[in-house]
Amino acid sequence: MEVKTPVLTAQEHALGLKQYFDEGANRAQEIGNRGPLKLNKNGELEREILEAFEREGFYVFEGVVEPLELGDLRVEIDSLLERAPTGRYSRVDKFGRPAFGEGFKRGTYTFIKPLSDPWGGTDLLGGRHPVQMTQPLPSDDAPKETVHLIGGMCQIMKSGLRLYGHPSLLAVAEAINGKDFVPFNEAVFVKQPGLGGSVAWHQDGVTHWEAPNWDPGIHGFNFQVQLYDSTPANCLWVIPGSHRRGKADIKSMVAENDNSELLPEAIPMPCKAGDVTIANRQILHCSFANTSPDLRVAMTFGFHRRSSVLGARGALSQGADLVYDEKTVFERSRVIAVAIDARQQYFPNEKRYQYHPFIGLEDHYRWNEENYDKVIRDYNLQDLAI
Ligand SMILES: O=C(O)CCC(=O)C(=O)O
């Protein structure tokens, strides 16, 4: 006999998860792994922070992005949401105007049905999300589709490009992946209250699990810059230490947990606006359908070790016919150089980050119209996804 899972309303979903959220928040407090982003006198990330990140696979840096910058980011995100098409096949925004995003080779917006899980239990993105999450019913007045992701932040948001050149964040990338670190990709996760979908349990990396030189850091890491305070109900959840245990059998983990996605070892990473999280791309993570009253916007961008990417084949958003050779890696890395300059022009008193592969090439990668067309426009066609 087929067992039917009852469909929950948004309210039932929120109430049903409350105890799990509270218990997770308590477990998170015990682990800690959060505090200010501390660099030593040489501008390097403090050793104990790096060790804590390597041990647990995540860290929350508190109060990194200052209110002025946060304000700029919010204004641009608000405008991108205002000017978004009304759905995946629409070319007009909610006011009937031509929608934003025409003219880029790769689409800016990803839409989903409200409160749905677009990837869980599908073959999408390398089949890395094997189990679908609970999909509560949205309210009757919910739109048919909602923005789930905004891609290409460096070409569509000046504040996004400047954030990409943030000196302390790039110092963290250097500490984790070496001085010659290289980009991965960028995506803004938008979880509107009562509408935002879930992201099923997964590990990000898809290419290097069987590599003879596999190690916990081989698939790189992601930053998430939080534009608003977030809570266990809308934030990212992780299983601490899971990045060190190889590829997880997520299907069995859920099956052994009475077919529940509420995995017992997981903890949330709630943040204040301006906090920045880092997560190893091998850590098991998810986020739940946002049945809370709070908006979450997470500017997500990652970096790799050069050695993980050079010679690898495209994966995830990239076709397997693309090989990441020296030229592709160099061209995609130019975005970091231009971002650093864009930031310096806007925040002239801030100490500029020295990106090792581009030392001596700074004059070629100034932030100006010419380099917008040459380096930034459609840069995401060269994302280095593994
Ligand atoms: O931030 C989220 O809600 C999901 C992020 C995520 O799963 C990812 O970056 O791989």
The ligand as an SDF file (V2000), in Angstrom:
LIG
                    3D

 10  9  0  0  0  0  0  0  0  0999 V2000
   22.1800   29.3240    1.5300 O   0  0  0  0  0  0  0  0  0  0  0  0
   21.3930   28.4350    1.2790 C   0  0  0  0  0  0  0  0  0  0  0  0
   20.2320   28.4470    1.6700 O   0  0  0  0  0  0  0  0  0  0  0  0
   21.8610   27.2620    0.4940 C   0  0  0  0  0  0  0  0  0  0  0  0
   23.2760   27.4040    0.0480 C   0  0  0  0  0  0  0  0  0  0  0  0
   23.8440   26.1720   -0.5500 C   0  0  0  0  0  0  0  0  0  0  0  0
   23.3280   25.1040   -0.4170 O   0  0  0  0  0  0  0  0  0  0  0  0
   25.0840   26.2440   -1.3080 C   0  0  0  0  0  0  0  0  0  0  0  0
   25.6690   27.3180   -1.4170 O   0  0  0  0  0  0  0  0  0  0  0  0
   25.5060   25.1900   -1.8090 O   0  0  0  0  0  0  0  0  0  0  0  0
  1  2  2  0
  2  3  1  0
  2  4  1  0
  4  5  1  0
  5  6  1  0
  6  7  2  0
  6  8  1  0
  8  9  2  0
  8 10  1  0
M  END
$$$$
